[in-house]
């Protein structure tokens, strides 16, 4: 079946209701890989069913990992004890950075021959810093196309694990996924190893997710600030038995934002104050601009400000880069110009999100200034233009963010709405439940 070309969303005046969130993409793909590497079987409950997790599952199956479907969003993974059964494979990984980067590191240490490729956009997303770190260790990772970018071909390396290993250095200012990939793979070598982050480590909350999940699978990583990570010899991946995936905090941002601009209350279930995801702090960002927020152990609820309008903001959003996209659209509902700073990582995501966001916001009549790492948005004085067709650039977050425009009382068209399948296939069904 062909993908629908567009979806017309009618004007809305209110948002109210409760949404059960799908599982976190960041947690789901990390847990699938950890379960595959562990000793013993792992039952994963509330696993996200999306394009990105299907890509990871298919890759693991091609690598010989046995998986059994136990029910909806419930799967059993038979761990391979750190040794993948298959030593030669060709893997297509779509545009899933949470699959491509960790699998690159894992396979580089697996003494096999592998080819890794993705969609055209994945071949534009940098991976050179991770490849440099692995090759410095003695791995043999080669570029099949443009140096510094996928696709990749991996050959058995010449690593000498009998000698003390050098400190592994990796840049932290392009993508935190490079460090995550190393942290997930390096415990397999059985040696003490240290990773030094060169430059500022962006998106630190995603590293906190990685460290938390490593602990649940028996791996303790010590860190000195955010610059040095120490993995001791003798660490071994062991299954925790049963693990439930939290709801996706990034996906929560769209519904919480709807509550903040559409009256509310809108409640999301599956994520709350005990979340290990950094994007749960989106609720704090909403509260800072006037939204009324309540939070429980596994839920968050948002209402519009008592004053009726959101306050303008000027803030650093390096800690919540994905959820910050929602704030860029919320700037259309604020009482003054809004500035999002330290968001350079947007440039190397599913699309160049700074450029894409600026282009689409201008269609609606906003005044937008963009820089290498910032975006400044001023809502149009006369209201948003109706019937605008929003291009989504095959980026799920563009589609979900701009669906909120309808709450300005204007109809909006979302082109290629099915791009949400990457992380939230049922998004527009859930959206329809809260929009009035």
Secondary structure, DSSP 8 states (H G I E B T S, - for coil): ----SEEEE---S-EEEEEE--B-HHHHHHHHHHHHHSBSEEEEES---SHHHHHHHHHHHHTT-EEEEEETTEEEEE--TT--S-SEEEEE-TT-HHHHHHHHHHHHTTTSEEEEE--TTGGGSB-HHHHHHHHHTT-EEEESSSTTBS-EEEE-----TTS----EEEE-SS-THHHHHHHHHHGGG-S-EEEEEES----HHHHHHHHHHHHHTT--EEEETTTEEEE-TT---B--SEEE--B-HHHHHHHHHHHHHSEEEEEEES--TT---GGGGHHHHHHHTT-EEEE-SSEEEEE--TTSSB---EEE-GGGHHHHHHHHHHGGGBSS-EEEES-GGGGGSSS-HHHHHHHHHHHTT-EEEE-SSEEEEE--TT---SSEEE--TT-HHHHHHHGGGGGGT--EEEETGGGGGGT-TTHHHHHHHHB-
